[in-house]
Amino acid sequence: MPVTGLRKYLSAAAHLFDHSKSAATLLSFATDDLENTITATWALEGVLMLPWRPRIPRYTRQTRYHLGGDGLVFHHGEH
């Protein structure tokens, strides 16, 4: 679901999972000064806040953040 802006992102994420039955864990992160990127490896599991309460089994992914000349993230991709 595309969102623009930090406030909208945090609001969408805060209402997506049941906080008492869900977890997101940062496993590692690395920076690459040549490519101007940050790569985070993370794991996620939990229960979605939908009427039938579906459970999402634990899965691991990587997110690569691309930084612009101003130091702000201009793109991120998940792998």
N, C-alpha and C positions, 0 to 999 in steps of 0.2 A: 504494500500500500504506500504510494508515494506521499511524502509529507515535506513541507518546506518550512524550515526554521526550527530552532532548538525547542521552543515551547510546545509546538505542535507535535514534534517527535516524542518528547517526554510524556505528553498527555496520552498519545496513542499507545506507547509502550507500557505505561502505568496501568492501563485498563485491559490489556491483552491477556495477562496471566494471573492466576490465583497466587498471590505472594506467599501464602502459607504452605503451598504444595509445589512450588517451582523454584528453580535455581539457575543462575547464569554464572559461570566461572571463567575468569580470565586465566588461561593456562600459560601463555607466554606472549611477549611482544618484542619486536625488533625494529630498528630503524635502518634505513638505507639512505645515506646522505647523497650518494651519486644519483639515485632515482628520485630522491626527495619523497620517500614513502615511509609509512609506518605499517607494519604487518602485525595484527593481533590474532592469536589462536585462542579459541574459546569453546566452551561446551554449554549446552542448554538442555533443559528438561523441565517438564511441568504440566500443569493443567490449565487449559484455556478457559476464559470466562465466557463460555457459551452455555446455553440452557442444558445441553446434554453433557457438559464438562469433559470433553475429550482430553485424553492424556497424550502428551508428546514424549516419546522415549528419548533418552539422552542421545545427543548427536554432537559431533565436533566439526567446526568449520574454521576457516581463516577469512579475515577481512583485511583488505589492503586499502589504506587511506593515502590518497595522492594530495600533496600539499602544493599550494601555489606560491608564488614569490612573496606574497604577504603573510605566509605561514598558516593560512587557513585551508581547511579541507575543501577541495573543489570537486572531488569524485571519490567514491568508494565502491569497491567491488568485492563480492563474497565468493569464496571458492570452497 
